[in-house]
Structure formats: C-alpha cells, structure tokens
C-alpha cells in the first residue's frame, strides 16, 4: 500500500472513531503510531493498531450498517491484511 493511502486511511479511521466516540485509548495509540510512522516509515505499529480499529469498526457496522462505510472497512482491510 502506498504511503499516502496508508496515512489517508488511518486519518479516516481516526475521524470515524472520534465521530462515533469509540475507544479513546485506541485513538490515542493509533494517532501516536501514525506520527511515529511518519517519522521512521515503519508501519508495524500502525498496522497493529489498525487491526484493532478494524475489529471495532466491523462490529459497529454490524450494529448499524450506515454508521461505518463499506469503503472504510475495505481500505482498512487492505492496510491490515497486506
């Protein structure tokens, strides 16, 4: 996945987590990992935290399909599964 896509996807995920008021701790960790990634280009932490966000957003989507877009889930899956 291109660097730009990774950052864009993670920023979208952070926005959605904040909007839905989900897991402040995860938001903080993901935000920190994104900053770290921008510094050292090592995506391990971003991917690890993104996989937790993916689980959370998938469960939220099961409760309410309109709460989380299918595209966001797909983008996040590409990030985590590659």
N, C-alpha and C positions, 0 to 999 in steps of 0.2 A: 504494500500500500504506500502510496506517495506520502511524503511528509505533510504536505498541505492538506491532504484528505484526512490524515490521522488527526491533525490539530483541529480541523473543521468539525470532524465527527465528535471529538471529545468536547469541544466547546458547545456543540448542540446538545450533547448528553448532559453536561453541567447545567445548561439552561433549563432543560426539561426536568431534571432532578430538583432544581430550585423552584421551578414553577409548581411542581406537584408536591413540594415540601417533603421530599423523601431523603432520608438518611444524610443529615448534615455532616456527619463524620466522613462518610464516603465522598461527599462533595469536596470536603477539605483535602482529603487524601488524593483524590483524582486531580484536583487543582494543583496541588504540590507536585505530583508526579509529572503533570504536563509541563510545569515550569522547569523541572529537573530535565525532562526530555529535551526541551528547547535548548537547554544549556549543553547537555552531553550527547544528545542524539541516541540515547539508549532507551528503547521503548519498553523494556521489561516491566517496569512499574506501572506504566500507563496501561499496558495490556492486562496486567493482573487486576488492577482496579476497574478497568473497563469490563472485564468478565463479570465482576460483582455487580456493576451497574446494569449489565445486560440481563442478569437473572432478575434483578429488582424491577426493571422496566418491562420485562416479559410478563412477570406476574401482575404488574399493574395493568398491562394491556389485556390480560385475561379477564380482569375485573371490569374493565371499561375500554373497549377497542378504540374509542375515539381519544382516549387520554394520551396514548403514545402512538405515533405514526409507524406504519409498517416499514417505511423507508428508514427511519431512525434505527429500528431493530436490525434491519438488513445491513445497514452501514456498520453498525456496531459488531454484528456477527462477522463481517469481513475483516474488521480490525482484530477481533479476538481469535478467530479461527485460522488466521494466516501465519 
